[in-house]
Amino acid sequence: KVKDTTSVTKSGFIIPDSAKERPNEGTVVSAGAGKFHPDTGVKLQMSAEPGTNVLYGKYDGSEMSYNDMNHQMIKDDDILLTYSGSEATLENVQCVKDLVLIKLPREENKPSGLILAPKKADNKYNYGTVVKVGPGKQASNGV
């Protein structure tokens, strides 16, 4: 299910206007069985399961309506963060795979907060403080 987001969340996550993709939030309703490593055939771990709250890119996946509700069909690789509770906060978010959450330096007339950097950054910020790190990519043996 899709949850609307703003450019700055209540908990201080900043989603830059310069980003081509604005992350959306939602709750995983259903998930497939997962995928297998192409070389070893080992089943890889999924980033989320039904009931998990996630942030994902706005243009990821395909929109669909089911039972008069908006849904987004996305791939596991499209998930940026997972979190518990009704709002993503620094305390409850978890980075997935090899993603990193960075606290940006304070600029004049701009709020200090956390940023979800787009895949291709515009180099506006080239430094910050790492506040969360994902577990890393899975090896061919699934670990």
JOZI-V164532 format. One record per helix or strand. SS is the DSSP state (A for helix, B for strand). FROM is the first residue (numbers start at 1). TO is the last residue. Records with the same first field share a line. If there is no record, write none. Layout:
# JOZI-V164532
SS: FROM-TO ; FROM-TO
This chain:
# JOZI-V164532
B: 2-3 ; 8-8 ; 13-14 ; 23-27 ; 36-36 ; 43-43 ; 53-57 ; 62-66 ; 69-73 ; 79-83 ; 93-95 ; 100-104 ; 114-115 ; 128-133
A: 76-78
